Amino acid sequence: MAIVKMKRLRVIALAEQRDELLSRLLHVGCVEVTEPETKLIAPEWTALLNRDTGAQGEVKSKVNAITSAMSALSKYAPAKSGLFTVRTDISERDFFDSARRDRALETARTINDRVAEISQLYTEENRLSSARESLLPWQKLEEPLDIDSTEHVELTLGTLPAVAALDEVKGALAEHAPASEVIEISTNKELHYVLLLSLKDEHGKTMEALKPYNFSVVKFKGMEGNAAHNIALLEEQQAEAARKREEAVEAIRGLGDQRTELKLAFDQFSQDAAVEAVKDNNLTDGTIVFLEGWAAVPKLDKLEKELNALECAYDLTDPEEGDQVPTLLDNPKWMRGINMVTEMYSLPAYDGIDPNPLIFFWYIFFFGFMFADVAYGIIILLACIIISKKYKPKNTLGYMFSLGKWLGGSIIFCGIFAGGFFSNVIPTFSETFLGITQDQFPQWLQAFCNGLVVNPVEDPLTVLILAVALGCVHLVFGQCIHIYMGFRDGEGLDSLLDVVPWWILFAGIAVLVLNGSALVVLLGVIALVCTQGRHKKGIFGKLFGGVASLYDVTSWLSDVLSYARLMALMLAGSVIGMVFNTLAAMPKSIIVFVIVFLIGHTFNIGVNLVGTYVHDARLQYLEFFGKFYKEGGIPFKPLKYNTKFVDVIEEEN
């Protein structure tokens, strides 16, 4: 239960061994290969080595191909799936089966080709549909669309705005081009579709006469025969395109059974992409390859075994001052869920302290204290157990459900002492539908409903006192950790002087309240004035710093009062549940009761989950961490199996 110790690793191997070296590092999963930035600016290095290059672009294109194919299957051949991904186990040997991976890639390319074909056919169908729509107004025209003149007459297809009166148009033509004629083919709300007949030697006058009416010429290039004939042809072509599109869709559906292979290939190529990214951090001259990074000490034996088998040169050294050493937290499996809370704030610095064992109990207990409902706790506990067992979520999601089991247990525990079971549903339901009042319950059930320790609705003041008392213990615990870290780092006296004067002051305040004596308070004030400015320069600076520290009493008061949120959220959850129970029981109908009950308590659980998580985390981040925590850690990102759909079972090389 600590921050994992790291060693600086440097490796030199033959360039032809590069892939095998990275494969062995991937197998061990404890080495983070770092950027060689300092080496690339050092003349003695740049004269010999250059940055190595991987094939990230090529591998990422394969990942994208697999991803596109999986998306196409989800669209055209959807399969039943839950909210979470069901992971399957696979051996390392099967995971690196290149033939299986290549077959999946070929399947993905086939699917993507079909998707491209479907897209082209959709485009073609839209084009044909638009062409058909443009011909519909002309389907009564019997003349071929490609005839535009005879020996003496110009035939022109065109449109006029629907607001233009055709009689007026004909009158204008009679005046300026008497031999011309406008024949109406069809009309809709927007346009008149017309055939214009004019003598060739009067065509110019005809067009000039129609200019005020916004006459627009229509041409149908490449079409032979009349409109009805072309509409029929277009409909046939549309039907053919739709048939081909459906064939392409069916072809994709026929590959639906390859979904599992595509998921495996996605993980395989994603892992390849991670390896290729590491190659970009290597240095090489074409003959040898050099890499450096950080190795986690607990797996050094396994790492050295793999490196010795490769017969490469390597060096493992302790971090030097100024090194940016990554942080890896090592906790028991049952405690790792709290990583989610720590990582949302910031990992501890490498030379800090692992906060997980320190906040684990507090976070879980505070969460249960604020929720405090047996039924809610059972629901959360069962949901987390079922999801964890069935779907085996990893990383942050895995942490969340692992932590959720503990939170559910804590909610049940605190709910027993606060008398919460869907708030007050037991007395509400029994009185409304069974005619049994609470005083008729068995003695043990009465005791439970009244709260074995406290009832947040009937006695909120006691809950507030408990919350503040817990807060004081929490803060003092944080100060004790500060003292421990001081002794660990050789600054034990400083850590005692940081904390003990405050203890004297607060003990004095307690004595003043209980006995009316201010002597201990005065001793605390003197201790603060004499110690809190000790790092300032000069006697006046030290004195002023000590006096100014007295103002921090307000900060301490604010920290303590922050724990009142424990009471506030416990009370809020109980009252909201009571309101929904009352609303559900008012119509005195079982059906209405069940509906309102389910909706109301689902809402209450959801709201309280978010609110309790946030406020619990705030107490850890601001009040508790502020007493000892040294944040700013860099996450340790080793080259290891990081998969989405499968769990790789490691084997001995």
MOSUL-V654089 format. One record per residue. RES is the residue in one letter. OMEGA is omega as a letter, one per 40 degrees, with the letter a starting at -180 (999 if undefined). BURIAL is + if it has 24 or more other ideal C-beta (glycine too) atoms within 12 Angstrom, else -. Layout:
# MOSUL-V654089
{{RES:OMEGA:BURIAL} {RES:OMEGA:BURIAL}}
This chain:
# MOSUL-V654089
{{M:a:-} {A:i:+} {I:a:+} {V:i:+} {K:a:+} {M:i:+} {K:i:+} {R:a:+} {L:i:+} {R:a:+} {V:i:+} {I:a:+} {A:i:+} {L:a:-} {A:i:+} {E:i:-} {Q:a:+} {R:a:+} {D:i:+} {E:i:-} {L:a:+} {L:i:+} {S:i:+} {R:i:+} {L:i:+} {L:a:+} {H:a:+} {V:i:+} {G:a:+} {C:a:+} {V:i:+} {E:i:+} {V:a:+} {T:i:+} {E:a:-} {P:a:+} {E:a:-} {T:i:-} {K:a:+} {L:i:-} {I:i:-} {A:a:-} {P:a:-} {E:i:-} {W:a:-} {T:i:-} {A:a:-} {L:a:-} {L:i:+} {N:i:-} {R:i:-} {D:i:+} {T:i:-} {G:a:+} {A:a:-} {Q:a:-} {G:a:-} {E:a:-} {V:i:+} {K:i:-} {S:i:-} {K:i:+} {V:i:+} {N:i:-} {A:i:+} {I:a:+} {T:i:+} {S:i:+} {A:i:+} {M:i:+} {S:i:-} {A:i:+} {L:i:+} {S:a:-} {K:a:-} {Y:i:+} {A:a:+} {P:i:-} {A:i:-} {K:i:-} {S:i:-} {G:i:-} {L:a:-} {F:a:-} {T:i:+} {V:a:-} {R:i:+} {T:i:-} {D:i:-} {I:i:+} {S:i:-} {E:a:+} {R:i:-} {D:a:-} {F:a:+} {F:i:+} {D:a:-} {S:a:-} {A:i:-} {R:i:-} {R:a:+} {D:i:-} {R:i:-} {A:i:+} {L:i:+} {E:i:-} {T:i:+} {A:i:+} {R:i:+} {T:i:+} {I:a:+} {N:i:+} {D:i:-} {R:i:+} {V:i:+} {A:i:-} {E:i:+} {I:i:+} {S:i:-} {Q:i:-} {L:i:+} {Y:i:-} {T:i:-} {E:i:-} {E:i:+} {N:i:-} {R:a:-} {L:i:+} {S:i:-} {S:i:-} {A:i:+} {R:i:+} {E:a:-} {S:a:+} {L:a:+} {L:a:-} {P:a:+} {W:a:+} {Q:i:+} {K:a:-} {L:a:+} {E:a:-} {E:i:+} {P:a:-} {L:a:+} {D:i:-} {I:a:-} {D:i:+} {S:i:-} {T:a:-} {E:a:-} {H:a:-} {V:i:-} {E:i:+} {L:a:+} {T:i:+} {L:a:+} {G:a:+} {T:i:+} {L:i:+} {P:a:+} {A:a:-} {V:a:-} {A:i:+} {A:a:-} {L:i:+} {D:i:-} {E:i:-} {V:i:+} {K:i:+} {G:i:-} {A:i:+} {L:i:+} {A:a:-} {E:a:-} {H:a:-} {A:a:+} {P:a:-} {A:a:-} {S:a:+} {E:i:+} {V:i:+} {I:a:+} {E:i:+} {I:i:+} {S:a:+} {T:i:-} {N:a:-} {K:a:-} {E:a:-} {L:i:+} {H:i:+} {Y:a:+} {V:i:+} {L:a:+} {L:i:+} {L:i:+} {S:i:+} {L:a:-} {K:a:-} {D:i:-} {E:a:+} {H:i:+} {G:i:-} {K:a:-} {T:a:+} {M:i:+} {E:i:-} {A:a:+} {L:a:+} {K:i:-} {P:a:-} {Y:i:+} {N:i:-} {F:a:+} {S:a:-} {V:i:-} {V:i:+} {K:i:-} {F:a:+} {K:i:-} {G:a:-} {M:i:+} {E:a:-} {G:a:-} {N:a:+} {A:a:+} {A:i:-} {H:a:-} {N:i:+} {I:i:+} {A:i:-} {L:a:-} {L:i:+} {E:i:-} {E:i:-} {Q:i:-} {Q:a:+} {A:i:-} {E:i:-} {A:i:+} {A:i:-} {R:i:-} {K:i:-} {R:i:+} {E:i:-} {E:i:-} {A:i:+} {V:i:+} {E:i:-} {A:i:+} {I:i:+} {R:i:+} {G:i:-} {L:a:+} {G:a:+} {D:i:-} {Q:a:+} {R:a:+} {T:i:+} {E:i:+} {L:i:+} {K:i:+} {L:i:+} {A:i:+} {F:i:+} {D:a:+} {Q:a:+} {F:i:+} {S:i:+} {Q:i:+} {D:i:+} {A:i:+} {A:i:+} {V:i:+} {E:i:+} {A:i:+} {V:i:+} {K:i:+} {D:i:+} {N:i:+} {N:i:+} {L:a:+} {T:i:+} {D:a:-} {G:a:-} {T:i:-} {I:i:+} {V:a:+} {F:i:+} {L:i:+} {E:a:+} {G:a:+} {W:i:+} {A:i:+} {A:a:+} {V:a:+} {P:a:-} {K:a:+} {L:a:+} {D:a:-} {K:a:+} {L:a:+} {E:i:+} {K:a:-} {E:a:+} {L:i:+} {N:i:-} {A:a:-} {L:a:+} {E:i:-} {C:i:+} {A:i:-} {Y:a:+} {D:i:-} {L:a:+} {T:i:-} {D:i:-} {P:i:-} {E:i:-} {E:a:-} {G:i:-} {D:i:-} {Q:a:+} {V:i:+} {P:a:+} {T:i:+} {L:i:+} {L:a:+} {D:a:+} {N:i:+} {P:a:-} {K:a:-} {W:a:-} {M:a:+} {R:i:+} {G:a:+} {I:i:+} {N:a:+} {M:a:+} {V:a:+} {T:a:+} {E:i:+} {M:i:-} {Y:i:+} {S:i:-} {L:i:+} {P:i:+} {A:a:-} {Y:i:+} {D:i:+} {G:a:+} {I:i:+} {D:a:+} {P:a:+} {N:i:+} {P:a:+} {L:a:+} {I:a:+} {F:a:+} {F:a:+} {W:a:+} {Y:a:+} {I:a:+} {F:i:+} {F:i:+} {F:i:+} {G:i:+} {F:a:+} {M:i:+} {F:i:+} {A:i:+} {D:a:+} {V:a:+} {A:i:+} {Y:a:+} {G:i:+} {I:i:+} {I:a:+} {I:a:+} {L:a:+} {L:i:-} {A:a:+} {C:i:+} {I:a:-} {I:a:-} {I:i:+} {S:a:+} {K:a:-} {K:a:-} {Y:i:+} {K:a:+} {P:a:+} {K:i:+} {N:a:-} {T:i:-} {L:i:+} {G:i:+} {Y:a:+} {M:a:+} {F:i:+} {S:i:+} {L:a:+} {G:i:+} {K:i:+} {W:i:+} {L:i:+} {G:i:+} {G:i:+} {S:i:+} {I:i:+} {I:a:+} {F:a:+} {C:i:+} {G:i:+} {I:a:+} {F:i:+} {A:i:+} {G:a:+} {G:i:+} {F:a:+} {F:a:+} {S:a:+} {N:a:+} {V:a:+} {I:i:+} {P:a:+} {T:a:+} {F:a:+} {S:a:+} {E:a:-} {T:a:+} {F:a:-} {L:i:-} {G:i:-} {I:i:-} {T:a:-} {Q:a:-} {D:i:-} {Q:i:-} {F:i:-} {P:a:-} {Q:a:-} {W:a:-} {L:i:-} {Q:a:-} {A:i:-} {F:a:+} {C:i:+} {N:a:+} {G:a:+} {L:i:-} {V:a:-} {V:i:+} {N:a:+} {P:a:+} {V:a:+} {E:a:-} {D:a:-} {P:a:+} {L:i:-} {T:i:-} {V:i:+} {L:i:+} {I:i:-} {L:a:+} {A:a:+} {V:i:+} {A:i:-} {L:i:+} {G:i:+} {C:i:+} {V:i:-} {H:a:+} {L:i:+} {V:i:+} {F:i:+} {G:i:+} {Q:i:+} {C:i:+} {I:i:+} {H:i:+} {I:i:+} {Y:a:-} {M:i:+} {G:i:+} {F:i:-} {R:a:-} {D:i:-} {G:i:-} {E:a:-} {G:a:-} {L:i:-} {D:a:-} {S:i:+} {L:i:+} {L:i:+} {D:a:+} {V:a:+} {V:i:+} {P:i:+} {W:i:+} {W:i:+} {I:a:+} {L:a:+} {F:i:+} {A:i:+} {G:i:+} {I:i:+} {A:i:-} {V:i:-} {L:a:-} {V:a:-} {L:a:-} {N:i:-} {G:a:-} {S:a:-} {A:a:-} {L:a:-} {V:i:+} {V:a:+} {L:i:-} {L:i:+} {G:i:+} {V:i:+} {I:a:-} {A:i:+} {L:a:+} {V:a:+} {C:a:-} {T:a:+} {Q:i:+} {G:a:+} {R:a:+} {H:i:-} {K:i:-} {K:i:-} {G:a:-} {I:a:-} {F:i:-} {G:i:-} {K:a:-} {L:a:-} {F:i:-} {G:i:+} {G:i:+} {V:a:-} {A:a:-} {S:i:+} {L:i:+} {Y:a:-} {D:i:-} {V:i:-} {T:i:-} {S:i:-} {W:i:+} {L:i:-} {S:i:-} {D:a:+} {V:a:+} {L:i:-} {S:a:+} {Y:i:+} {A:i:+} {R:i:+} {L:i:+} {M:a:+} {A:a:+} {L:i:+} {M:a:+} {L:a:+} {A:a:+} {G:a:+} {S:a:+} {V:i:+} {I:i:+} {G:i:+} {M:a:+} {V:a:+} {F:i:+} {N:i:+} {T:i:+} {L:a:-} {A:a:+} {A:a:+} {M:a:-} {P:a:-} {K:i:-} {S:a:-} {I:a:-} {I:i:-} {V:a:-} {F:a:+} {V:a:-} {I:a:-} {V:a:+} {F:a:+} {L:a:-} {I:a:-} {G:a:+} {H:i:+} {T:i:-} {F:a:-} {N:i:+} {I:a:+} {G:a:-} {V:a:-} {N:i:+} {L:a:+} {V:a:-} {G:a:+} {T:i:+} {Y:a:+} {V:a:-} {H:i:+} {D:i:+} {A:i:+} {R:i:+} {L:i:+} {Q:a:+} {Y:a:+} {L:a:+} {E:a:+} {F:a:+} {F:a:+} {G:a:+} {K:a:+} {F:a:+} {Y:i:+} {K:a:+} {E:i:-} {G:i:-} {G:i:+} {I:a:-} {P:i:-} {F:a:+} {K:a:+} {P:i:+} {L:a:+} {K:i:+} {Y:i:+} {N:a:+} {T:a:+} {K:a:+} {F:a:+} {V:i:+} {D:a:+} {V:i:+} {I:a:-} {E:i:+} {E:i:-} {E:i:-} {N:999:-}}
